Amino acid sequence: MTYLNNSVSTTFTNIQETSFIHIPVLSQEVIAGLKICPGGHYLDATVGSGGHSSLILNAFQDVRITAIDRDQQAIAAANANLEKFGRERVRFWQGNFADYPGKQAEFSGIITDLGVSSPQFDLPERGFSFRHEASLDMRMDQNQLLTAAEIINCWNEKSLAELFFHYGEERQSRLIAKRIVQQRPFYTTIQLAQAIAHTVSTKYRYGRIHPATRVFQALRIAVNEELVSLERFLDRVSQWLKPGGRIGVISFHSLEDRIVKHRFRDSSTLKIVTKKPIISQPQEKAINPRSRSAKLRFSQRMKD
């Protein structure tokens, strides 16, 4: 199976698909909310390893999927996991979902699962997590130049403080930014996390979450331009839907959810389906802890 990247057909030969396994969150709610129909063509704008796509393809034998992801490892994993459905039913496009060259009224429904997947967190070499010693990378697209290391070691103190405050909602952003500038350069995730932990108060250091959590979130968002890409995607996506088609967006923190909520509300072509976000049930939270912070919102393309 192949995918399209800027209209170039590419095969996967050197990627270990087995290391990229991801449990889709709110899977039953996604399938119910999309209202999948026979013969439908659906867009999975963040395919990951193909969990949601697999569920959609299983709904009817003639359903088709276009699958997008920025991460080449994710595309490779999805390629392997969805191969059983046949080439005629699945096509891939690697890149930022905001840049996808969608056509007018192309899809019966759209789903996107935002943020970083579990495999990306769990692979040390990707540098998303301070649980492992790794380079400060955090790129979803390994071909891009900007890394977390460049931001940490090159941005000035004011820019770092603003980044941590706005993208990480970090209350001690100025203090942390000042200490980082004083102690840099930083090369690994552990180095940075330890510096942050020794900067904040003892009470904060041993609180409910690690004191580096919000800074790492901010860095990841900035490296991958996640919020800007989400805004661009939501500004374009309604035109890709057929009349009556639905779009579902799963977010994992308030910054994402706020954008989704406001874009759905302000759209002249979309009608909100879920006035309040759908959240995971206790049984799913017990099986998949990642689902605890997930929020799912649906909107529907209005008919002409």
PADO-289988 format. One record per residue (C-alpha): residue number from 1; residue in one letter; x, y, z. Coordinates in Angstrom, 2 decimals. Layout:
BEGIN
+------+------+---------+---------+---------+
| resi | resn |       x |       y |       z |
+------+------+---------+---------+---------+
|  NUM |    A |       X |       Y |       Z |
...
+------+------+---------+---------+---------+
END
This chain:
BEGIN
+------+------+---------+---------+---------+
| resi | resn |       x |       y |       z |
+------+------+---------+---------+---------+
|    1 |    M |    0.00 |    0.00 |    0.00 |
|    2 |    T |    1.26 |    3.50 |   -0.74 |
|    3 |    Y |    0.55 |    7.02 |    0.32 |
|    4 |    L |    0.62 |   10.32 |   -1.49 |
|    5 |    N |    2.99 |   13.06 |   -0.41 |
|    6 |    N |    2.74 |   16.11 |   -2.64 |
|    7 |    S |    1.48 |   13.80 |   -5.39 |
|    8 |    V |    4.53 |   11.54 |   -5.10 |
|    9 |    S |    3.92 |    7.84 |   -4.40 |
|   10 |    T |    6.13 |    6.51 |   -1.59 |
|   11 |    T |    6.60 |    3.06 |   -0.06 |
|   12 |    F |    7.69 |    2.17 |    3.45 |
|   13 |    T |   10.71 |   -0.05 |    3.78 |
|   14 |    N |   12.81 |    1.03 |    6.75 |
|   15 |    I |   10.26 |    1.80 |    9.47 |
|   16 |    Q |    9.35 |   -0.50 |   12.34 |
|   17 |    E |    5.55 |   -0.39 |   12.35 |
|   18 |    T |    5.28 |   -2.65 |   15.38 |
|   19 |    S |    6.70 |    0.06 |   17.66 |
|   20 |    F |    3.84 |    2.39 |   16.86 |
|   21 |    I |    0.68 |    0.98 |   18.47 |
|   22 |    H |   -2.03 |    3.36 |   19.62 |
|   23 |    I |   -5.42 |    2.73 |   21.28 |
|   24 |    P |   -8.05 |    5.05 |   19.78 |
|   25 |    V |   -9.95 |    7.07 |   22.39 |
|   26 |    L |  -13.74 |    7.49 |   22.44 |
|   27 |    S |  -13.99 |    4.94 |   19.63 |
|   28 |    Q |  -17.66 |    4.06 |   20.12 |
|   29 |    E |  -18.60 |    7.71 |   20.43 |
|   30 |    V |  -16.69 |    8.59 |   17.25 |
|   31 |    I |  -18.43 |    5.90 |   15.19 |
|   32 |    A |  -21.86 |    6.82 |   16.55 |
|   33 |    G |  -21.32 |   10.54 |   16.01 |
|   34 |    L |  -20.07 |   10.25 |   12.43 |
|   35 |    K |  -23.22 |    8.36 |   11.39 |
|   36 |    I |  -21.29 |    6.30 |    8.86 |
|   37 |    C |  -23.20 |    5.45 |    5.69 |
|   38 |    P |  -22.64 |    2.76 |    3.02 |
|   39 |    G |  -20.39 |    3.95 |    0.22 |
|   40 |    G |  -19.15 |    6.91 |    2.26 |
|   41 |    H |  -15.73 |    8.49 |    1.90 |
|   42 |    Y |  -14.22 |    9.60 |    5.22 |
|   43 |    L |  -11.18 |   11.62 |    6.20 |
|   44 |    D |   -9.06 |   10.60 |    9.19 |
|   45 |    A |   -6.98 |   13.76 |    9.50 |
|   46 |    T |   -4.65 |   12.34 |   12.19 |
|   47 |    V |   -4.55 |    8.64 |   11.43 |
|   48 |    G |   -1.93 |    7.57 |   13.98 |
|   49 |    S |   -1.69 |    3.80 |   13.71 |
|   50 |    G |   -5.14 |    3.58 |   12.12 |
|   51 |    G |   -7.41 |    2.80 |   15.07 |
|   52 |    H |  -10.30 |    5.10 |   14.20 |
|   53 |    S |   -9.89 |    4.39 |   10.48 |
|   54 |    S |  -10.15 |    0.66 |   11.09 |
|   55 |    L |  -13.44 |    1.11 |   12.94 |
|   56 |    I |  -14.83 |    3.27 |   10.14 |
|   57 |    L |  -13.78 |    0.78 |    7.45 |
|   58 |    N |  -15.37 |   -2.07 |    9.40 |
|   59 |    A |  -18.76 |   -0.33 |    9.38 |
|   60 |    F |  -19.50 |   -1.16 |    5.72 |
|   61 |    Q |  -17.57 |   -3.04 |    3.05 |
|   62 |    D |  -17.71 |   -0.16 |    0.56 |
|   63 |    V |  -16.60 |    2.64 |    2.90 |
|   64 |    R |  -13.37 |    4.41 |    1.90 |
|   65 |    I |  -10.79 |    6.33 |    3.93 |
|   66 |    T |   -8.30 |    9.08 |    3.19 |
|   67 |    A |   -5.74 |    9.02 |    5.99 |
|   68 |    I |   -3.43 |   11.90 |    6.93 |
|   69 |    D |   -0.56 |   12.19 |    9.38 |
|   70 |    R |    2.54 |   14.34 |    9.72 |
|   71 |    D |    4.51 |   11.50 |   11.26 |
|   72 |    Q |    6.12 |    9.05 |    8.84 |
|   73 |    Q |    6.22 |    6.36 |   11.52 |
|   74 |    A |    2.48 |    6.75 |   12.07 |
|   75 |    I |    1.79 |    6.50 |    8.35 |
|   76 |    A |    3.88 |    3.34 |    8.15 |
|   77 |    A |    2.04 |    1.77 |   11.09 |
|   78 |    A |   -1.36 |    2.67 |    9.67 |
|   79 |    N |   -0.30 |    1.35 |    6.28 |
|   80 |    A |    0.46 |   -2.04 |    7.86 |
|   81 |    N |   -2.65 |   -2.12 |   10.06 |
|   82 |    L |   -5.09 |   -1.11 |    7.32 |
|   83 |    E |   -3.60 |   -3.18 |    4.51 |
|   84 |    K |   -6.21 |   -5.90 |    5.06 |
|   85 |    F |   -8.94 |   -3.57 |    3.80 |
|   86 |    G |   -7.35 |   -3.30 |    0.34 |
|   87 |    R |   -5.66 |   -0.53 |   -1.61 |
|   88 |    E |   -8.84 |    0.61 |   -3.27 |
|   89 |    R |  -10.39 |    1.55 |    0.08 |
|   90 |    V |   -7.50 |    3.41 |    1.75 |
|   91 |    R |   -5.20 |    6.12 |    0.52 |
|   92 |    F |   -2.60 |    8.04 |    2.52 |
|   93 |    W |   -1.27 |   11.57 |    2.48 |
|   94 |    Q |    1.67 |   12.57 |    4.68 |
|   95 |    G |    1.76 |   16.16 |    5.87 |
|   96 |    N |    0.12 |   18.78 |    8.04 |
|   97 |    F |   -3.67 |   18.36 |    7.90 |
|   98 |    A |   -4.01 |   22.13 |    7.46 |
|   99 |    D |   -2.16 |   21.81 |    4.13 |
|  100 |    Y |   -4.23 |   18.97 |    2.70 |
|  101 |    P |   -5.52 |   19.95 |   -0.78 |
|  102 |    G |   -9.10 |   18.94 |   -0.10 |
|  103 |    K |  -11.84 |   19.21 |   -2.70 |
|  104 |    Q |  -15.27 |   20.74 |   -2.37 |
|  105 |    A |  -17.77 |   18.32 |   -0.75 |
|  106 |    E |  -15.24 |   15.46 |   -0.90 |
|  107 |    F |  -16.05 |   13.65 |    2.36 |
|  108 |    S |  -19.07 |   12.13 |    4.07 |
|  109 |    G |  -17.41 |   12.72 |    7.44 |
|  110 |    I |  -14.15 |   13.80 |    9.07 |
|  111 |    I |  -12.44 |   12.83 |   12.32 |
|  112 |    T |   -9.25 |   14.20 |   13.86 |
|  113 |    D |   -7.55 |   13.13 |   17.10 |
|  114 |    L |   -5.30 |   16.01 |   18.17 |
|  115 |    G |   -2.06 |   16.16 |   20.09 |
|  116 |    V |    0.65 |   13.57 |   20.54 |
|  117 |    S |   -0.10 |    9.87 |   20.41 |
|  118 |    S |    1.01 |    7.37 |   23.04 |
|  119 |    P |    3.70 |    5.84 |   20.79 |
|  120 |    Q |    5.24 |    9.26 |   20.21 |
|  121 |    F |    5.45 |    9.77 |   23.97 |
|  122 |    D |    6.77 |    6.26 |   24.55 |
|  123 |    L |    9.55 |    6.30 |   21.93 |
|  124 |    P |   12.47 |    7.93 |   23.79 |
|  125 |    E |   14.26 |    9.10 |   20.66 |
|  126 |    R |   11.35 |   11.40 |   19.75 |
|  127 |    G |   12.04 |   13.62 |   22.77 |
|  128 |    F |    8.41 |   14.31 |   23.68 |
|  129 |    S |    8.66 |   13.00 |   27.24 |
|  130 |    F |   11.01 |   13.63 |   30.17 |
|  131 |    R |   10.47 |   10.05 |   31.36 |
|  132 |    H |   13.37 |    9.08 |   29.11 |
|  133 |    E |   16.80 |   10.56 |   28.39 |
|  134 |    A |   16.61 |   11.86 |   24.85 |
|  135 |    S |   17.50 |   14.78 |   22.63 |
|  136 |    L |   15.18 |   17.79 |   22.79 |
|  137 |    D |   13.45 |   17.05 |   19.51 |
|  138 |    M |    9.60 |   16.94 |   19.68 |
|  139 |    R |    9.06 |   17.09 |   15.90 |
|  140 |    M |    6.03 |   15.25 |   14.57 |
|  141 |    D |    7.45 |   15.72 |   11.07 |
|  142 |    Q |   11.05 |   14.61 |   11.21 |
|  143 |    N |   11.84 |   16.55 |    8.02 |
|  144 |    Q |   11.23 |   19.97 |    9.54 |
|  145 |    L |   14.15 |   21.97 |   10.91 |
|  146 |    L |   12.81 |   23.55 |   14.12 |
|  147 |    T |   13.34 |   21.45 |   17.26 |
|  148 |    A |   12.70 |   22.00 |   20.96 |
|  149 |    A |   16.47 |   22.33 |   21.49 |
|  150 |    E |   16.61 |   25.33 |   19.17 |
|  151 |    I |   13.78 |   27.06 |   21.01 |
|  152 |    I |   15.26 |   26.41 |   24.46 |
|  153 |    N |   18.80 |   27.39 |   23.52 |
|  154 |    C |   18.19 |   30.29 |   21.11 |
|  155 |    W |   15.00 |   32.15 |   22.07 |
|  156 |    N |   15.36 |   35.11 |   24.42 |
|  157 |    E |   14.03 |   35.12 |   27.97 |
|  158 |    K |   10.90 |   37.15 |   27.21 |
|  159 |    S |    9.90 |   34.94 |   24.30 |
|  160 |    L |   10.37 |   31.79 |   26.37 |
|  161 |    A |    8.31 |   33.20 |   29.24 |
|  162 |    E |    5.48 |   34.13 |   26.88 |
|  163 |    L |    5.62 |   30.71 |   25.26 |
|  164 |    F |    5.40 |   28.86 |   28.58 |
|  165 |    F |    2.58 |   31.10 |   29.79 |
|  166 |    H |    0.39 |   31.11 |   26.69 |
|  167 |    Y |    0.94 |   27.56 |   25.39 |
|  168 |    G |    1.64 |   25.82 |   28.68 |
|  169 |    E |   -0.51 |   27.95 |   30.99 |
|  170 |    E |    2.51 |   27.91 |   33.29 |
|  171 |    R |    2.10 |   30.35 |   36.21 |
|  172 |    Q |    5.85 |   30.48 |   36.96 |
|  173 |    S |    6.82 |   31.05 |   33.33 |
|  174 |    R |    9.05 |   34.06 |   33.96 |
|  175 |    L |   11.02 |   32.36 |   36.72 |
|  176 |    I |   11.52 |   29.22 |   34.64 |
|  177 |    A |   12.52 |   31.19 |   31.53 |
|  178 |    K |   15.08 |   33.19 |   33.52 |
|  179 |    R |   16.68 |   30.03 |   34.94 |
|  180 |    I |   16.79 |   28.34 |   31.53 |
|  181 |    V |   18.61 |   31.29 |   29.97 |
|  182 |    Q |   21.09 |   31.34 |   32.87 |
|  183 |    Q |   21.86 |   27.62 |   32.66 |
|  184 |    R |   21.67 |   26.82 |   28.97 |
|  185 |    P |   22.61 |   25.16 |   26.71 |
|  186 |    F |   20.36 |   22.14 |   27.30 |
|  187 |    Y |   20.65 |   19.05 |   25.14 |
|  188 |    T |   18.42 |   16.39 |   26.70 |
|  189 |    T |   14.92 |   16.06 |   28.09 |
|  190 |    I |   16.16 |   15.03 |   31.53 |
|  191 |    Q |   18.54 |   18.00 |   31.75 |
|  192 |    L |   15.71 |   20.42 |   31.05 |
|  193 |    A |   13.16 |   18.72 |   33.31 |
|  194 |    Q |   15.59 |   18.67 |   36.24 |
|  195 |    A |   16.46 |   22.35 |   35.77 |
|  196 |    I |   12.77 |   23.27 |   35.82 |
|  197 |    A |   12.10 |   21.13 |   38.89 |
|  198 |    H |   14.91 |   22.84 |   40.83 |
|  199 |    T |   13.65 |   26.28 |   39.79 |
|  200 |    V |   10.15 |   26.12 |   41.24 |
|  201 |    S |    9.08 |   26.04 |   44.88 |
|  202 |    T |    9.23 |   22.79 |   46.86 |
|  203 |    K |    5.43 |   22.65 |   47.05 |
|  204 |    Y |    5.13 |   22.95 |   43.27 |
|  205 |    R |    8.01 |   20.51 |   42.71 |
|  206 |    Y |    6.17 |   17.72 |   44.52 |
|  207 |    G |    2.67 |   18.57 |   43.36 |
|  208 |    R |    0.14 |   16.53 |   41.41 |
|  209 |    I |    2.02 |   16.82 |   38.11 |
|  210 |    H |    5.70 |   17.17 |   37.35 |
|  211 |    P |    6.68 |   20.88 |   37.19 |
|  212 |    A |    8.13 |   20.40 |   33.69 |
|  213 |    T |    4.84 |   19.10 |   32.24 |
|  214 |    R |    3.46 |   22.48 |   31.13 |
|  215 |    V |    6.77 |   23.63 |   29.69 |
|  216 |    F |    7.10 |   20.46 |   27.64 |
|  217 |    Q |    3.54 |   20.93 |   26.38 |
|  218 |    A |    4.34 |   24.49 |   25.34 |
|  219 |    L |    7.50 |   23.43 |   23.54 |
|  220 |    R |    5.71 |   20.65 |   21.67 |
|  221 |    I |    2.93 |   22.99 |   20.56 |
|  222 |    A |    5.43 |   25.59 |   19.37 |
|  223 |    V |    7.70 |   23.13 |   17.54 |
|  224 |    N |    4.78 |   21.67 |   15.60 |
|  225 |    E |    2.69 |   24.86 |   15.33 |
|  226 |    E |   -0.22 |   22.81 |   16.63 |
|  227 |    L |   -2.67 |   25.57 |   17.50 |
|  228 |    V |   -1.98 |   27.59 |   14.36 |
|  229 |    S |   -2.40 |   24.44 |   12.25 |
|  230 |    L |   -5.64 |   23.58 |   14.05 |
|  231 |    E |   -7.08 |   27.04 |   13.35 |
|  232 |    R |   -6.12 |   26.81 |    9.66 |
|  233 |    F |   -7.58 |   23.31 |    9.41 |
|  234 |    L |  -10.91 |   24.30 |   11.00 |
|  235 |    D |  -11.17 |   27.37 |    8.77 |
|  236 |    R |  -10.96 |   25.15 |    5.67 |
|  237 |    V |  -12.49 |   21.85 |    6.67 |
|  238 |    S |  -16.21 |   22.62 |    6.32 |
|  239 |    Q |  -15.88 |   23.03 |    2.55 |
|  240 |    W |  -14.50 |   19.48 |    2.31 |
|  241 |    L |  -17.68 |   18.04 |    3.85 |
|  242 |    K |  -20.69 |   16.98 |    1.86 |
|  243 |    P |  -23.97 |   18.62 |    2.99 |
|  244 |    G |  -25.10 |   16.78 |    6.11 |
|  245 |    G |  -21.62 |   15.38 |    6.72 |
|  246 |    R |  -20.14 |   15.59 |   10.19 |
|  247 |    I |  -16.76 |   16.51 |   11.61 |
|  248 |    G |  -15.57 |   15.25 |   14.99 |
|  249 |    V |  -12.57 |   16.68 |   16.81 |
|  250 |    I |  -10.93 |   15.06 |   19.84 |
|  251 |    S |   -8.84 |   17.46 |   21.93 |
|  252 |    F |   -6.75 |   16.87 |   25.04 |
|  253 |    H |   -6.27 |   20.27 |   26.67 |
|  254 |    S |   -8.18 |   23.50 |   27.09 |
|  255 |    L |   -6.27 |   25.45 |   24.44 |
|  256 |    E |   -7.29 |   23.00 |   21.71 |
|  257 |    D |  -10.85 |   22.57 |   22.97 |
|  258 |    R |  -11.39 |   26.33 |   23.14 |
|  259 |    I |  -10.36 |   26.76 |   19.49 |
|  260 |    V |  -12.63 |   23.91 |   18.37 |
|  261 |    K |  -15.57 |   25.26 |   20.37 |
|  262 |    H |  -15.22 |   28.79 |   19.01 |
|  263 |    R |  -14.57 |   27.77 |   15.39 |
|  264 |    F |  -17.64 |   25.53 |   15.39 |
|  265 |    R |  -19.74 |   28.26 |   16.99 |
|  266 |    D |  -18.60 |   30.99 |   14.60 |
|  267 |    S |  -18.83 |   28.95 |   11.38 |
|  268 |    S |  -21.44 |   30.03 |    8.85 |
|  269 |    T |  -21.59 |   26.55 |    7.27 |
|  270 |    L |  -21.44 |   24.26 |   10.32 |
|  271 |    K |  -24.15 |   23.47 |   12.85 |
|  272 |    I |  -23.08 |   22.34 |   16.32 |
|  273 |    V |  -24.21 |   18.80 |   17.16 |
|  274 |    T |  -22.70 |   18.47 |   20.66 |
|  275 |    K |  -23.43 |   21.49 |   22.85 |
|  276 |    K |  -21.16 |   20.00 |   25.51 |
|  277 |    P |  -18.09 |   17.90 |   24.74 |
|  278 |    I |  -18.34 |   14.13 |   24.93 |
|  279 |    I |  -15.95 |   12.62 |   27.49 |
|  280 |    S |  -14.84 |    9.06 |   28.16 |
|  281 |    Q |  -16.74 |    6.74 |   30.48 |
|  282 |    P |  -15.18 |    5.20 |   33.62 |
|  283 |    Q |  -14.66 |    1.83 |   31.94 |
|  284 |    E |  -12.61 |    3.38 |   29.12 |
|  285 |    K |  -10.62 |    5.51 |   31.56 |
|  286 |    A |   -9.66 |    2.37 |   33.46 |
|  287 |    I |   -8.49 |    0.60 |   30.29 |
|  288 |    N |   -6.92 |    3.61 |   28.58 |
|  289 |    P |   -5.79 |    6.35 |   31.01 |
|  290 |    R |   -4.98 |    8.66 |   28.08 |
|  291 |    S |   -8.73 |    9.02 |   27.47 |
|  292 |    R |   -9.24 |   10.82 |   30.79 |
|  293 |    S |   -8.56 |   14.26 |   29.32 |
|  294 |    A |  -10.17 |   13.64 |   25.91 |
|  295 |    K |  -13.04 |   15.84 |   24.74 |
|  296 |    L |  -14.98 |   15.13 |   21.56 |
|  297 |    R |  -17.06 |   17.74 |   19.74 |
|  298 |    F |  -19.16 |   17.25 |   16.60 |
|  299 |    S |  -20.44 |   19.70 |   14.05 |
|  300 |    Q |  -22.45 |   19.10 |   10.88 |
|  301 |    R |  -22.25 |   20.72 |    7.44 |
|  302 |    M |  -25.52 |   22.51 |    6.83 |
|  303 |    K |  -27.45 |   21.60 |    3.71 |
|  304 |    D |  -27.72 |   24.18 |    0.96 |
+------+------+---------+---------+---------+
END
